[in-house]
Amino acid sequence: MSVPAEDTVQLAASQRRAPSAPLGVIPRQQALDPQLESELEAVAALVEAEVDADGDATGLDGAAALLAAVPDLEADEVDLTETPVSPVAEDWRLFKAGGDRLVRERLILHYAPLVTSVAARVGMRLPAMVEQADLVSYGMFGLIDAIEKYEPGRSVKFETYASSRIRGAIIDELRAMDWIPRSVRTKARAVDRAYAELESELHRVPTESEVASRLQIEVRELRALFTQLSTVNVAALDELLGGGEDRGDRLSLLDTLGDDRTPDPETSFEAQETKFLLARAIDQLGEREKLVLVLYYYEGMTLAEIGRVLGVTESRISQMHTAAMLRLRARLTEADRG
């Protein structure tokens, strides 16, 4: 049984068809080679010539041989499922390729919240006098250094790499600002740890000899160490210690300190005012009452001695003294009210 020429050509062509593309992939038509195109035209002409008047193909063997010599056509595939590149990844590619300054600024702004997070964790273990804004400022230098030195090709997330660089930059800056050597800081921590351990074991404050024994040093060395540690802990005098919600009601460290060698300004002013009012009140007394007060309080004479000086009895001097004191009290009370 003869096969129609059209069916034979379609069958042969289907056997040489390029493999189908996977799902989600659009095959791209490939341009034919000029030699291949001429061979296909020859096959078509041969098939057309060998078909007889009844429509039967009698010379299809030559056409099949020519088709077998045609090479396979491979589809150039385009994958539509490819993940789009993120803007941050594109910035990393551009920065590492050319070191663009504007691209670096975009990366810094993108990772700036990481600096704030690391600075907050570091600041939890620092005194209240250390400003959080200063820590963030120190950490920005670490972030910039991390962006400059990071290699995207390595299997390390930038956040992990940058966190250590930021924390290191903050600690380095704090150490540079500290006037206490690191060795003294280490000794201070050792002394604090020894005191804490001994208090937990003994349930009381340990003595110097017990602390020295725990540290395996002499007592004199411990006292010399105390001298070095006296400048380690520094506190701001204006630091608020707590209290009310209003700043005026809150207590600072300066308010809790007292110096007995320095007179209190308020007390000094009150004493000067009292002397002035007392002198004015005494000046308003009579001559004999003034003399009684001077001899009694400044000369230290007794009432009997003052009576002999003034030629009166002791009881009379007592009455004069009592009257003078009542007048002075009245004058001072009146001045205080006015």
Disulfide bonds with the S-S distance in Angstrom:
none
